[in-house]
Amino acid sequence: MKTSKSAPFLFLLPYFAMFLVFIIVPIIVAVGLSFTNFDTINTPGLIWFNNYINLFTRDSIFMRFVLPNTVTYALIVGPGGYVLAFLLAWAIAQLTKIPRTIVALILYSPSLTAGTALQVLWRIIFSGDRTGYVNAYLIEWGIITEPITFLASSTYLLPIMIIVGLWSSMGVGFLAMLAGIMNGNDELYEAGAIDGIKNRAQELIYITVPTMKPQMLFGAVMAVVNTFNNGAIGVQLSGSNPTPGYAGQLIVNHIDDYGFIRYEMGYAAAVSVVLLLIIWLFSKVANVLFTEKDEF
């Protein structure tokens, strides 16, 4: 029975069509709009690199608040959530099947219900009155006498966002690393024991990590993308965009502010292109760290 050479391409056609429509075309449109002064009503006017020049030379909010907040949040939640996901995946892999499934589901569920949990759970925990759990305990223990408005404070909002970001960072990257650990080759561990590996820490460093680099690369890329795109936390916690005192303002919030509140779509497109380049750069770094040299 002869197989048509075009059959594989026909199976891939739906994916390529969706990739073209939802990824390639929006990127091209965003790059094109970034060189204009489009305001969603009037015809876009070409202004070349003025949006990018204004972003780095005249946008004091971006340089003073948005960029430092984003870098701080990304450097803590990205690597921190990634390391935490790997260590928890490794610890869970040591459990038997039923407890492992239950614990993995518990850790994974916050990434699915983050929006609801922010509204229901974290806003109650850090509520700015005496009904908030944190305020209630701090007053009961005599640490404070008056409630602290955590979610409206420029001092506490970003640290709270980091805590929530770490809490909800156990997503598909966590599941990929758990699968990589669970599907490890037992013969390698037996050979390692013969060669002198004596404990779990040595197994982790010399066998587990080297044999699951594809899963770790996937987890790293997903951590980068999710961290830089995770701008809803500050808005949902504080209830406003911009966030109070721009304390929790990330690049994604800056894009929403200019694009959907001020309707400066050209400028918002320029900021989104900068964000895309930052994500691409960090993804390339992850690729270099977790790709075998003979695969280049």
Summary of the structure (lengths in Angstrom):
residues: 296
radius of gyration: 23.3
end to end distance: 37.2
largest distance: 82.2
contacts: 878
relative contact order: 0.13
helix: 74%
strand: 1%
